[in-house]
């Protein structure tokens, strides 16, 4: 497809690809560094101690962890993969993975700043609340599912092997060997490097698709203006746009604020759906989740966020 582009179009694609890649790569690197440190320094089951024993309360608390550990959607996936292997309940891991890019102070501040003069307080609070509720709802549903229905088979097999090693009688007769600090740090970096390579492959594919859309398809797309006046189709259109553009949750509000033709509810759908499901995340999620589950998750998020956004927009029109 690139071969059929003009030299200028190819240059635009290269610039778009590199700009998105360089924007997201540092966050992936940060996430994989954290995941490497977790792998080596965090004992299995430690995360369970920070969560309530009640499953419902544990999922709720997981949805609020982004206020303490703020990460963007690019960085959170490798961290969650490592935490799940360390014993974090999958329901809590997915709740945190979906909520953290939205329910965190950095995203809240950027949203409030971007919507100055456009009801900044209302948009900021609505975005955080809707993101939290959707993430908790997904976590509660996942808590009723089996691990085999959610997790990637290779990750599930790795977890089972780790569990067998912990239960192995040989562990009680083997002399305890505590590696030196330098050796543990090297092991952490090696683990981080492996995670980075695994995640970066999926991320690069997503970035290429996003750059191709931004430079070859989006320019001159007049259908967006046509859909803007349709109360039902407008949220769907902006969620589709958020899916393709794959913007970072800390900067997408500045794009949404410029979409003057679209309603408040459509912009809310854009700001909530994008950090939970976009092109690059589809590929990143494949390092943790089964493809069937990702597909069902995408459909569920699209319907739930779109429906709630339309409902909230209708309530605002009634109040006014």
Backbone bond lengths (Angstrom), bond angles and torsions (degrees), N, CA, C in turn:
res aa  C-N    CA-C-N  psi(-1)  N-CA   C-N-CA  omega(-1)  CA-C   N-CA-C  phi
1 X - - - 1.461 - - 1.526 111.28 -
2 X 1.319 116.38 -37.82 1.463 119.80 179.14 1.516 111.70 -66.74
3 X 1.342 115.60 -29.89 1.462 119.13 -178.64 1.524 111.50 -64.19
4 X 1.349 116.86 -27.61 1.449 120.32 -179.80 1.512 113.67 -84.36
5 X 1.314 117.93 -2.27 1.463 121.92 -179.73 1.517 110.66 -83.07
6 X 1.306 114.99 154.16 1.457 120.36 173.49 1.522 108.96 -72.96
7 X 1.330 117.56 161.19 1.472 119.62 178.73 1.524 112.66 -55.77
8 X 1.340 117.46 -38.49 1.467 120.02 179.21 1.526 111.08 -65.89
9 X 1.336 116.10 -40.80 1.463 120.17 179.23 1.522 110.93 -65.88
10 X 1.340 116.17 -39.01 1.459 119.54 177.76 1.525 111.15 -65.07
11 X 1.338 115.61 -37.80 1.465 119.15 177.70 1.524 110.71 -66.44
12 X 1.339 116.53 -40.57 1.465 120.29 177.74 1.524 110.63 -62.50
13 X 1.346 116.17 -41.19 1.457 120.30 178.22 1.528 110.52 -62.07
14 X 1.329 116.71 -45.19 1.466 120.46 -179.06 1.520 111.01 -61.87
15 X 1.337 116.55 -42.89 1.466 119.77 -179.88 1.525 110.83 -65.80
16 X 1.347 116.70 -42.07 1.461 120.25 179.14 1.529 110.87 -65.04
17 X 1.332 115.72 -42.83 1.466 120.02 179.80 1.523 111.04 -60.93
18 X 1.332 116.21 -48.15 1.464 119.85 -177.22 1.522 111.83 -68.26
19 X 1.336 117.56 -36.04 1.458 119.54 -178.96 1.525 110.76 -66.32
20 X 1.345 116.78 -43.26 1.466 120.29 178.30 1.522 110.50 -68.17
21 X 1.334 115.99 -40.55 1.463 120.54 -179.09 1.521 110.85 -62.51
22 X 1.348 116.22 -46.50 1.462 119.79 -178.30 1.527 111.79 -71.12
23 X 1.333 116.89 -25.37 1.463 119.87 177.06 1.523 111.07 -72.34
24 X 1.334 116.06 -40.60 1.461 119.22 -175.53 1.510 114.98 -89.92
25 X 1.341 118.10 -28.87 1.461 121.39 -175.62 1.525 113.90 -57.97
26 X 1.348 119.87 -42.47 1.474 118.47 179.02 1.526 112.85 -60.26
27 X 1.336 116.62 -35.11 1.459 119.35 179.56 1.525 110.80 -71.03
28 X 1.337 116.80 -37.61 1.459 119.70 176.13 1.529 109.99 -65.14
29 X 1.338 116.33 -42.35 1.459 120.20 177.86 1.525 110.72 -60.49
30 X 1.339 116.13 -43.43 1.464 119.85 177.92 1.524 110.46 -61.29
31 X 1.338 115.71 -44.76 1.459 119.58 -179.49 1.517 112.50 -62.98
32 X 1.333 117.13 -41.48 1.461 119.64 -179.47 1.530 111.97 -72.15
33 X 1.330 117.64 -32.26 1.463 119.65 174.37 1.524 110.52 -63.18
34 X 1.327 115.54 -43.18 1.469 119.59 177.43 1.527 110.16 -63.93
35 X 1.336 116.42 -41.34 1.462 119.36 179.99 1.528 111.27 -64.33
36 X 1.346 117.71 -36.95 1.464 120.69 177.13 1.510 112.15 -64.85
37 X 1.326 116.96 -41.71 1.472 121.05 177.51 1.524 110.66 -65.03
38 X 1.336 116.35 -38.63 1.466 120.37 177.86 1.524 110.29 -63.15
39 X 1.345 115.52 -42.19 1.463 120.32 -177.82 1.521 111.80 -58.68
40 X 1.328 116.52 -40.92 1.461 120.16 -173.50 1.527 112.85 -92.09
41 X 1.332 117.73 -40.10 1.450 120.94 -170.87 1.532 114.97 -98.75
42 X 1.343 118.02 -18.79 1.464 119.44 -176.59 1.522 110.08 -97.21
43 X 1.331 117.64 115.20 1.470 119.92 178.17 1.519 111.51 -63.62
44 X 1.332 116.15 150.12 1.460 120.81 179.64 1.526 110.24 -60.54
45 X 1.329 116.24 137.05 1.458 121.14 177.35 1.511 115.03 85.88
46 X 1.336 117.72 -1.81 1.463 119.75 -177.47 1.522 112.39 -62.81
47 X 1.343 116.79 -40.10 1.452 120.06 -176.64 1.523 112.36 -62.08
48 X 1.333 116.92 -29.59 1.463 119.86 -179.96 1.521 111.89 -61.00
49 X 1.322 117.22 -28.39 1.462 120.62 -177.75 1.526 112.38 -69.17
50 X 1.323 116.82 -21.91 1.462 120.67 -178.62 1.528 112.12 -90.66
51 X 1.332 116.96 -6.42 1.454 120.78 -177.13 1.525 110.57 -109.93
52 X 1.329 117.55 145.99 1.468 120.75 176.74 1.527 110.80 -61.74
53 X 1.316 116.45 154.63 1.460 120.32 178.77 1.523 111.70 -70.02
54 X 1.334 116.16 -30.89 1.457 120.77 177.87 1.523 109.88 -66.95
55 X 1.353 117.32 127.18 1.464 120.96 -175.67 1.519 111.97 -61.28
56 X 1.332 116.35 -42.38 1.459 119.61 -179.07 1.521 111.31 -62.70
57 X 1.342 116.46 -47.73 1.467 120.29 -179.91 1.522 111.32 -65.40
58 X 1.341 116.87 -33.99 1.465 120.28 179.03 1.524 110.82 -63.79
59 X 1.325 117.01 -41.57 1.463 120.89 178.55 1.524 110.48 -66.71
60 X 1.325 117.22 -41.09 1.465 121.31 178.74 1.525 110.82 -61.22
61 X 1.329 116.23 -46.22 1.466 120.55 178.92 1.528 110.58 -62.78
62 X 1.339 117.19 -39.84 1.466 120.88 178.73 1.526 110.76 -60.97
63 X 1.342 116.78 -34.05 1.451 120.09 178.79 1.512 113.44 -69.39
64 X 1.328 117.09 -17.56 1.463 121.71 -179.16 1.528 113.11 -102.21
65 X 1.325 117.54 -3.39 1.461 120.46 -176.31 1.529 112.53 -64.99
66 X 1.336 116.40 -22.17 1.462 119.31 178.89 1.513 112.92 -63.46
67 X 1.336 117.92 -23.26 1.460 120.36 177.50 1.523 111.32 -70.14
68 X 1.337 115.87 -23.33 1.473 121.05 179.57 1.522 110.76 -100.66
69 X 1.340 116.48 -38.93 1.467 121.84 -179.90 1.527 108.71 -120.10
70 X 1.349 117.82 75.46 1.468 120.72 -177.00 1.521 112.02 -72.82
71 X 1.331 116.01 123.57 1.469 121.20 176.26 1.522 107.93 -139.25
72 X 1.328 115.79 155.83 1.463 119.24 176.36 1.522 108.78 -87.73
73 X 1.335 116.63 173.48 1.455 120.84 -174.99 1.524 112.46 -65.40
74 X 1.332 118.22 -26.96 1.467 120.51 179.74 1.526 111.35 -70.75
75 X 1.330 116.62 -37.97 1.462 120.65 -174.81 1.518 113.10 -83.13
76 X 1.342 117.79 -24.21 1.449 119.74 -170.18 1.521 113.37 -76.12
77 X 1.331 118.56 -28.81 1.460 120.71 -174.33 1.531 113.00 -63.12
78 X 1.346 119.85 -51.07 1.469 118.09 177.98 1.525 113.19 -64.12
79 X 1.328 117.31 -31.78 1.465 120.32 177.40 1.522 110.46 -65.08
80 X 1.326 116.83 -44.74 1.456 120.85 -179.45 1.525 110.87 -64.06
81 X 1.325 116.43 -40.38 1.464 119.07 179.40 1.525 111.11 -58.83
82 X 1.318 115.45 -41.55 1.457 119.13 -179.87 1.527 111.56 -71.40
83 X 1.336 117.71 -40.68 1.462 121.31 -179.60 1.528 111.35 -65.17
84 X 1.327 116.55 -38.52 1.465 119.60 178.44 1.526 109.97 -63.87
85 X 1.327 116.75 -40.34 1.461 119.78 176.94 1.522 111.57 -65.10
86 X 1.325 116.09 -26.37 1.456 120.69 179.88 1.528 113.09 -86.39
87 X 1.306 117.29 1.68 1.453 119.62 174.78 1.512 116.16 112.47
88 X 1.323 119.02 -0.65 1.455 120.27 177.20 1.525 108.91 -67.06
89 X 1.347 118.35 129.01 1.470 119.66 178.63 1.522 111.40 -54.18
90 X 1.325 116.51 138.13 1.454 120.86 -177.10 1.526 111.19 -59.81
91 X 1.326 116.93 -37.77 1.464 119.96 179.46 1.523 111.27 -61.11
92 X 1.327 116.80 -41.60 1.469 121.02 178.44 1.528 110.51 -70.61
93 X 1.335 116.59 -37.56 1.455 119.98 179.55 1.517 111.91 -63.55
94 X 1.328 117.23 -44.22 1.466 120.41 179.89 1.525 111.26 -69.07
95 X 1.328 116.34 -35.85 1.467 119.47 177.60 1.521 110.34 -61.81
96 X 1.325 116.04 -47.21 1.462 120.02 178.35 1.523 111.47 -64.34
97 X 1.326 116.89 -39.27 1.460 121.40 -178.13 1.530 111.23 -63.13
98 X 1.325 117.43 -38.27 1.456 121.12 -179.17 1.529 112.28 -81.77
99 X 1.331 116.58 -34.82 1.468 120.12 -174.10 1.525 113.28 -84.86
100 X 1.320 117.70 -37.65 1.472 121.01 -171.09 1.529 114.43 -56.37
101 X 1.350 119.91 -40.21 1.471 118.29 179.30 1.525 113.70 -65.10
102 X 1.337 117.50 -20.18 1.464 121.53 -178.71 1.523 111.67 -104.97
103 X 1.325 116.34 -48.95 1.460 121.46 -175.82 1.522 109.09 -86.09
104 X 1.312 116.35 70.80 1.459 121.03 175.60 1.526 109.13 -150.41
105 X 1.308 117.83 155.42 1.472 120.60 -173.22 1.521 114.56 -63.59
106 X 1.332 117.97 -30.54 1.463 120.89 -178.87 1.529 110.25 -67.23
107 X 1.325 116.33 -46.92 1.457 120.59 178.19 1.520 111.23 -64.47
108 X 1.321 116.47 -40.13 1.462 120.47 179.04 1.530 110.89 -61.18
109 X 1.316 116.62 -43.85 1.462 120.77 -179.23 1.521 111.54 -66.18
110 X 1.333 116.98 -42.87 1.467 119.90 -179.73 1.523 111.18 -66.43
111 X 1.328 117.82 -37.59 1.461 121.24 178.29 1.523 110.94 -65.90
112 X 1.320 116.05 -45.13 1.464 120.77 179.21 1.525 110.98 -61.89
113 X 1.316 117.07 -41.18 1.459 121.60 179.95 1.524 111.16 -67.24
114 X 1.334 117.16 -42.54 1.464 121.02 -176.17 1.520 112.07 -67.01
115 X 1.326 117.58 -32.80 1.460 121.04 -174.93 1.527 112.84 -100.63
116 X 1.312 116.90 22.57 1.461 119.83 174.64 1.525 109.72 -56.94
117 X 1.328 116.41 127.57 1.453 120.49 -178.40 1.516 113.52 84.95
118 X 1.352 118.35 -1.34 1.461 122.15 179.81 1.536 110.86 -126.12
119 X 1.324 116.85 31.76 1.458 119.55 -176.78 1.511 111.46 74.98
120 X 1.338 116.13 52.74 1.464 121.30 -174.43 1.523 112.39 -60.04
121 X 1.335 116.93 -43.85 1.461 119.92 -177.95 1.515 112.24 -63.35
122 X 1.307 116.45 -44.15 1.467 121.14 -179.04 1.524 111.49 -65.76
123 X 1.346 117.37 -44.00 1.456 120.36 179.43 1.520 111.17 -65.07
124 X 1.329 117.09 -42.44 1.462 120.78 -179.26 1.523 111.31 -63.03
125 X 1.318 116.55 -49.47 1.468 120.55 -179.37 1.529 111.47 -64.17
126 X 1.332 116.54 -40.99 1.469 120.58 -179.67 1.525 110.72 -64.79
127 X 1.332 116.47 -40.70 1.461 119.93 -179.57 1.524 111.23 -64.34
128 X 1.325 116.70 -47.22 1.457 120.18 -179.40 1.524 111.23 -64.75
129 X 1.333 116.93 -42.16 1.461 120.14 -178.63 1.517 111.47 -67.23
130 X 1.331 117.04 -45.72 1.464 119.90 -179.62 1.522 111.24 -64.94
131 X 1.335 116.87 -42.04 1.463 119.65 177.50 1.515 112.26 -61.28
132 X 1.333 116.58 -40.93 1.467 121.36 179.23 1.522 110.74 -65.09
133 X 1.327 117.84 -47.61 1.463 121.71 -177.23 1.523 111.57 -63.95
134 X 1.326 117.14 -42.71 1.465 120.40 179.57 1.525 110.74 -64.29
135 X 1.337 116.99 -43.70 1.469 121.06 -179.18 1.526 111.15 -63.74
136 X 1.324 116.96 -43.21 1.468 120.93 179.04 1.524 110.34 -64.76
137 X 1.335 117.36 -40.65 1.463 120.75 178.59 1.529 110.84 -61.05
138 X 1.335 116.73 -43.22 1.470 120.31 177.46 1.525 110.36 -62.93
139 X 1.338 116.77 -43.38 1.459 120.43 179.30 1.517 112.69 -60.33
140 X 1.319 117.02 -41.05 1.471 120.68 -179.96 1.526 110.89 -67.66
141 X 1.328 117.42 -37.27 1.467 120.44 177.34 1.523 110.28 -66.99
142 X 1.337 116.62 -43.71 1.466 121.00 -178.86 1.528 111.10 -64.49
143 X 1.342 117.07 -31.33 1.468 120.39 179.50 1.525 111.85 -62.35
144 X 1.330 116.95 -18.59 1.472 121.31 179.11 1.530 112.24 -93.35
145 X 1.326 117.06 -6.21 1.462 121.13 -177.06 1.521 111.10 -98.31
146 X 1.319 116.12 159.79 1.462 120.70 175.33 1.513 109.93 -79.58
147 X 1.326 116.82 155.77 1.457 120.96 178.50 1.526 111.13 -61.34
148 X 1.329 116.43 -35.33 1.462 120.64 -178.09 1.528 111.78 -64.88
149 X 1.331 117.32 -25.87 1.452 120.77 -179.82 1.515 112.58 -82.11
150 X 1.330 116.87 -13.08 1.456 121.18 -173.58 1.521 112.47 -113.32
151 X 1.328 116.55 -51.08 1.462 121.23 -170.84 1.527 112.55 -84.87
152 X 1.315 114.41 150.98 1.454 122.08 175.37 1.526 109.01 -61.72
153 X 1.343 119.19 136.38 1.468 121.12 -176.28 1.522 114.00 -53.12
154 X 1.328 118.26 -40.75 1.465 120.25 -178.69 1.525 111.22 -65.68
155 X 1.334 117.75 -37.66 1.460 121.32 177.79 1.518 110.05 -68.88
156 X 1.317 117.06 -40.46 1.459 120.99 178.55 1.521 111.15 -63.81
157 X 1.332 116.42 -41.31 1.465 120.39 177.89 1.517 110.90 -64.20
158 X 1.324 117.22 -39.81 1.456 121.35 178.31 1.525 111.06 -63.45
159 X 1.325 117.17 -39.62 1.465 121.14 177.80 1.518 111.01 -65.24
160 X 1.329 116.52 -40.39 1.461 120.40 179.29 1.522 111.37 -65.67
161 X 1.329 116.80 -38.79 1.468 120.40 177.95 1.530 110.90 -65.75
162 X 1.337 116.46 -39.89 1.463 119.86 177.84 1.523 110.49 -63.70
163 X 1.330 116.50 -39.31 1.467 119.99 179.59 1.523 111.02 -65.77
164 X 1.342 116.93 -38.65 1.469 120.58 177.90 1.523 110.93 -64.68
165 X 1.328 116.78 -39.28 1.456 120.40 179.79 1.527 111.06 -63.88
166 X 1.362 116.07 -38.40 1.461 119.54 179.67 1.524 111.67 -66.43
167 X 1.359 116.73 -32.69 1.457 120.79 -177.71 1.528 112.82 -89.49
168 X 1.314 117.30 -7.47 1.459 120.93 -175.97 1.535 111.23 -64.22
169 X 1.360 117.97 129.76 1.477 120.42 178.77 1.519 112.77 -60.88
170 X 1.315 116.70 -25.33 1.470 119.28 -177.90 1.518 111.45 -62.34
171 X 1.337 117.56 -25.44 1.454 120.42 -178.46 1.521 111.28 -64.53
172 X 1.365 116.71 -27.08 1.459 120.20 -176.85 1.525 111.96 -82.90
173 X 1.338 117.08 -16.33 1.457 120.35 -178.93 1.523 112.50 -106.51
174 X 1.339 116.08 -9.31 1.451 119.40 178.46 1.507 109.92 -82.19
175 X 1.327 119.00 137.56 1.464 120.88 179.00 1.523 110.98 -62.83
176 X 1.317 115.48 139.26 1.454 120.92 179.83 1.518 109.88 -71.07
177 X 1.305 115.68 122.81 1.453 121.52 179.41 1.519 109.28 -118.40
178 X 1.303 116.36 115.79 1.454 121.63 179.62 1.528 107.73 -101.97
179 X 1.299 117.60 111.17 1.461 119.64 -177.93 1.519 111.40 -66.32
180 X 1.316 115.24 153.72 1.460 119.94 178.21 1.523 109.79 -66.54
181 X 1.342 114.45 160.87 1.470 119.83 -177.29 1.522 111.07 -58.50
182 X 1.335 116.46 -41.13 1.455 120.24 -179.83 1.512 112.01 -64.23
183 X 1.333 117.07 -39.58 1.459 120.99 179.83 1.532 111.03 -66.92
184 X 1.325 116.71 -38.09 1.462 120.24 179.23 1.528 110.57 -67.24
185 X 1.317 116.83 -37.98 1.454 120.19 179.05 1.526 110.62 -66.18
186 X 1.336 116.26 -41.13 1.469 120.29 177.86 1.525 110.21 -63.23
187 X 1.345 116.21 -41.94 1.467 120.28 178.26 1.527 110.71 -62.60
188 X 1.326 116.41 -37.71 1.464 120.44 178.86 1.520 110.60 -65.61
189 X 1.326 117.38 -41.53 1.457 121.01 179.53 1.532 111.44 -67.11
190 X 1.322 116.68 -37.18 1.462 119.98 177.54 1.531 110.23 -65.18
191 X 1.327 116.14 -42.57 1.458 120.17 177.56 1.523 110.71 -63.00
192 X 1.343 116.56 -41.43 1.464 121.07 178.75 1.519 110.72 -64.32
193 X 1.316 117.51 -39.78 1.462 121.66 179.79 1.529 110.61 -63.35
194 X 1.322 116.70 -41.86 1.472 120.27 178.64 1.525 110.22 -63.54
195 X 1.332 116.79 -45.08 1.464 120.22 179.15 1.525 111.08 -62.93
196 X 1.335 116.41 -40.31 1.460 119.98 -178.35 1.521 110.99 -63.07
197 X 1.323 117.37 -43.51 1.468 120.56 179.65 1.525 110.30 -63.26
198 X 1.354 116.68 -44.17 1.464 120.52 -179.26 1.529 111.34 -61.08
199 X 1.334 116.39 -47.19 1.458 120.74 -175.65 1.523 111.18 -74.86
200 X 1.339 117.59 -37.70 1.465 121.58 -175.72 1.533 111.80 -62.86
201 X 1.322 117.50 -31.67 1.462 120.41 178.90 1.527 110.36 -61.92
202 X 1.332 115.58 -48.93 1.470 120.12 179.52 1.527 110.42 -65.54
203 X 1.313 116.30 -41.14 1.456 120.88 -178.54 1.525 111.21 -62.30
204 X 1.320 117.67 -42.47 1.463 121.95 -178.70 1.524 111.44 -63.29
205 X 1.332 116.86 -38.28 1.465 120.21 177.79 1.524 109.79 -63.92
206 X 1.320 116.36 -45.18 1.457 120.07 178.28 1.506 113.21 -62.55
207 X 1.315 116.81 -40.21 1.465 121.33 178.89 1.525 110.69 -63.72
208 X 1.326 117.37 -41.16 1.468 120.98 179.80 1.528 110.78 -61.65
209 X 1.334 117.05 -43.02 1.462 120.56 179.04 1.522 110.54 -64.97
210 X 1.329 116.31 -42.40 1.464 120.97 179.51 1.523 111.22 -62.23
211 X 1.328 117.07 -46.46 1.468 121.56 -179.29 1.523 110.84 -63.33
212 X 1.333 117.08 -38.11 1.460 120.68 178.83 1.522 110.86 -64.17
213 X 1.334 116.55 -40.53 1.464 119.85 178.25 1.524 110.99 -66.27
214 X 1.327 116.66 -45.27 1.464 120.86 -176.16 1.526 112.66 -63.94
215 X 1.317 116.77 -32.50 1.469 119.70 -174.95 1.513 113.31 -101.20
216 X 1.345 118.33 -24.84 1.450 119.92 -174.79 1.510 115.91 -112.09
217 X 1.336 117.14 -18.98 1.463 120.11 -174.13 1.516 112.26 -118.47
218 X 1.343 116.37 -48.18 1.467 121.07 -173.23 1.533 113.97 -62.18
219 X 1.354 119.53 -41.09 1.468 118.69 -178.56 1.539 112.31 -57.81
220 X 1.311 114.90 127.23 1.466 120.06 178.91 1.514 114.59 78.85
221 X 1.357 116.93 14.73 1.464 119.96 179.76 1.523 109.95 -78.66
222 X 1.322 116.59 89.14 1.457 121.82 -176.02 1.527 112.50 -73.95
223 X 1.328 117.79 -14.27 1.461 120.44 -178.76 1.523 112.00 -63.65
224 X 1.354 117.08 -23.54 1.452 119.17 177.60 1.528 111.24 -65.14
225 X 1.343 116.18 -40.24 1.459 119.67 178.99 1.527 111.18 -65.93
226 X 1.318 116.81 -35.56 1.461 121.09 -179.46 1.529 111.21 -66.27
227 X 1.322 116.07 -40.01 1.462 120.68 -177.29 1.525 112.96 -77.43
228 X 1.318 118.07 -17.39 1.460 121.44 -172.69 1.517 112.71 -61.21
229 X 1.323 117.73 -29.85 1.462 120.92 -176.16 1.521 113.07 -88.87
230 X 1.324 117.92 -5.02 1.466 122.26 179.98 1.520 109.11 -92.64
231 X 1.366 116.94 116.93 1.460 120.93 -173.58 1.521 112.81 -62.43
232 X 1.327 117.15 -32.32 1.466 120.59 -179.20 1.520 111.95 -87.10
233 X 1.325 116.75 -42.09 1.461 120.46 -175.64 1.527 112.68 -77.97
234 X 1.347 117.52 -26.35 1.461 120.17 -176.41 1.529 112.71 -61.52
235 X 1.360 119.75 -47.81 1.476 118.57 176.58 1.522 112.53 -60.41
236 X 1.347 116.31 -39.47 1.462 119.45 178.73 1.521 111.24 -62.84
237 X 1.348 115.92 -40.49 1.460 119.92 -179.69 1.521 111.23 -64.89
238 X 1.341 116.51 -43.32 1.470 118.65 -178.75 1.523 111.55 -72.53
239 X 1.325 118.17 -31.36 1.469 118.99 174.43 1.523 110.60 -66.35
240 X 1.334 116.09 -38.61 1.459 119.25 175.33 1.513 111.47 -64.38
241 X 1.333 116.09 -39.01 1.461 120.18 177.89 1.521 111.00 -65.59
242 X 1.344 116.65 -42.28 1.467 120.73 177.99 1.524 110.81 -62.07
243 X 1.335 116.01 -38.66 1.464 121.17 178.89 1.525 110.86 -60.68
244 X 1.333 116.25 -42.80 1.460 120.49 -176.74 1.529 111.72 -76.58
245 X 1.329 117.26 -44.49 1.466 120.40 -174.22 1.522 112.31 -67.95
246 X 1.338 117.54 -30.25 1.471 121.68 176.74 1.526 112.36 53.83
247 X 1.318 116.47 49.94 1.455 121.39 -179.43 1.526 110.76 -77.92
248 X 1.325 115.72 156.71 1.462 120.73 176.00 1.525 108.76 -75.38
249 X 1.321 117.38 143.47 1.461 121.33 -176.91 1.521 112.75 -65.37
250 X 1.316 117.17 -19.03 1.468 119.78 179.66 1.522 112.50 -85.07
251 X 1.334 117.44 -6.32 1.466 120.00 -177.44 1.513 113.67 -131.86
252 X 1.342 118.56 -9.42 1.470 120.11 -175.17 1.521 113.00 -66.99
253 X 1.343 118.14 -23.95 1.463 120.82 -179.53 1.526 111.59 -63.24
254 X 1.325 117.20 -31.73 1.467 120.53 -179.81 1.531 110.86 -69.78
255 X 1.347 116.78 -26.99 1.460 120.55 174.51 1.531 109.64 -76.91
256 X 1.328 116.68 -45.80 1.465 120.92 -178.10 1.521 111.54 -61.26
257 X 1.319 116.86 -37.37 1.464 120.65 -177.09 1.527 112.23 -65.00
258 X 1.335 117.24 -21.24 1.475 120.44 -178.93 1.525 112.74 -88.72
259 X 1.334 117.28 -6.57 1.465 121.12 -178.15 1.526 109.05 -84.58
260 X 1.327 115.93 70.80 1.463 122.14 -171.24 1.522 113.68 -63.44
261 X 1.317 117.96 -29.21 1.461 120.73 -175.85 1.523 112.82 -75.48
262 X 1.319 116.72 -15.38 1.454 120.15 -176.58 1.525 111.21 -95.13
263 X 1.331 116.06 153.89 1.458 122.27 -177.54 1.527 111.13 -76.02
264 X 1.327 113.68 168.15 1.468 120.41 177.70 1.527 111.08 -59.92
265 X 1.331 116.91 -42.48 1.458 120.67 -179.24 1.519 112.74 -64.28
266 X 1.327 116.89 -38.59 1.467 120.37 178.58 1.522 110.80 -65.40
267 X 1.324 116.29 -39.80 1.463 120.16 177.65 1.523 111.13 -65.66
268 X 1.334 116.83 -37.58 1.465 120.59 177.27 1.526 110.55 -63.05
269 X 1.330 116.79 -41.14 1.471 120.75 177.28 1.524 110.65 -62.09
270 X 1.323 116.53 -41.96 1.463 122.53 177.86 1.526 110.98 -58.83
271 X 1.329 116.27 -45.22 1.462 121.56 -174.82 1.525 113.09 -76.76
272 X 1.322 117.11 -20.09 1.465 120.37 -179.74 1.521 111.88 -94.39
273 X 1.319 117.15 -42.30 1.463 120.68 -176.39 1.523 111.84 -72.40
274 X 1.337 117.37 -41.80 1.459 121.30 -174.89 1.519 114.78 -55.13
275 X 1.362 118.76 -49.78 1.468 119.01 -179.59 1.521 114.07 -68.48
276 X 1.340 117.27 -14.30 1.466 120.29 -179.56 1.518 112.90 -97.73
277 X 1.334 116.63 -28.11 1.460 119.31 -175.69 1.522 109.84 -155.17
278 X 1.325 116.62 111.89 1.459 121.51 173.20 1.518 109.30 -146.64
279 X 1.320 116.39 -177.35 1.464 120.10 -173.69 1.524 111.73 -59.41
280 X 1.329 116.53 -48.59 1.467 118.04 -176.98 1.527 111.50 -67.97
281 X 1.340 116.98 -32.96 1.459 120.11 179.21 1.523 111.87 -69.51
282 X 1.331 116.50 -32.66 1.462 119.20 176.34 1.518 110.24 -54.71
283 X 1.329 115.64 -43.94 1.460 120.09 -179.05 1.527 111.72 -76.78
284 X 1.327 117.38 -35.57 1.461 120.67 177.16 1.523 110.95 -66.11
285 X 1.333 116.99 -41.24 1.458 121.07 -179.51 1.523 111.75 -61.21
286 X 1.340 116.68 -27.73 1.456 119.80 -177.97 1.521 112.84 -66.94
287 X 1.331 117.24 -13.19 1.467 119.80 175.23 1.521 111.25 -81.29
288 X 1.336 117.30 -7.17 1.470 121.40 -178.13 1.523 112.15 -127.48
289 X 1.327 117.45 -42.78 1.458 122.10 -168.28 1.525 112.33 -109.82
290 X 1.325 115.49 157.00 1.465 121.60 174.67 1.530 109.57 -69.54
291 X 1.317 116.84 147.28 1.463 121.01 -178.28 1.525 111.45 -62.33
292 X 1.319 117.33 -38.61 1.465 120.59 179.35 1.522 110.35 -62.84
293 X 1.328 116.22 -42.34 1.463 119.30 179.78 1.527 110.76 -66.36
294 X 1.330 117.43 -39.28 1.474 120.78 178.32 1.519 110.15 -60.49
295 X 1.331 116.53 -42.60 1.469 120.71 179.60 1.524 110.82 -62.38
296 X 1.326 116.89 -47.29 1.463 120.74 179.82 1.524 111.31 -65.79
297 X 1.331 116.38 -36.70 1.461 120.50 177.74 1.526 110.50 -63.79
298 X 1.323 116.95 -43.29 1.465 121.05 179.94 1.524 111.00 -62.16
299 X 1.328 117.01 -44.93 1.466 120.91 179.10 1.529 110.34 -63.86
300 X 1.324 116.65 -44.60 1.462 120.55 -179.44 1.518 112.47 -62.67
301 X 1.330 117.07 -43.76 1.461 120.68 178.37 1.521 111.31 -64.23
302 X 1.328 116.29 -41.51 1.465 120.67 -179.05 1.525 110.59 -60.74
303 X 1.330 116.42 -46.95 1.467 120.98 -177.60 1.527 110.85 -69.29
304 X 1.335 116.99 -46.17 1.463 120.71 -176.06 1.529 111.79 -66.32
305 X 1.326 116.57 -48.45 1.469 120.15 -178.41 1.524 110.53 -67.19
306 X 1.325 116.58 -42.48 1.462 119.76 178.39 1.514 111.75 -62.25
307 X 1.337 117.19 -45.29 1.452 120.98 -179.40 1.520 112.75 -64.04
308 X 1.329 116.80 -44.06 1.467 120.09 -179.95 1.531 111.38 -67.92
309 X 1.303 116.57 -36.15 1.470 119.85 178.76 1.524 110.90 -64.93
310 X 1.330 116.63 -42.56 1.465 120.85 177.81 1.528 110.22 -64.32
311 X 1.338 116.39 -41.23 1.462 120.56 179.09 1.527 111.52 -63.01
312 X 1.329 117.00 -46.35 1.463 120.46 179.75 1.525 111.35 -64.19
313 X 1.338 116.66 -38.43 1.460 120.31 177.19 1.528 110.65 -62.35
314 X 1.324 116.52 -41.09 1.463 120.24 178.71 1.525 111.39 -64.94
315 X 1.336 116.90 -39.34 1.457 120.37 178.71 1.522 110.76 -63.74
316 X 1.316 117.14 -38.77 1.472 121.00 179.22 1.539 110.36 -64.56
317 X 1.342 115.69 -41.76 1.469 118.99 179.56 1.530 111.26 -65.03
318 X 1.341 116.80 -35.49 1.462 120.95 178.65 1.531 110.28 -67.26
319 X 1.344 115.57 -44.08 1.466 120.20 -179.04 1.527 110.74 -63.07
320 X 1.336 115.90 -40.81 1.449 120.36 -179.72 1.531 111.25 -69.19
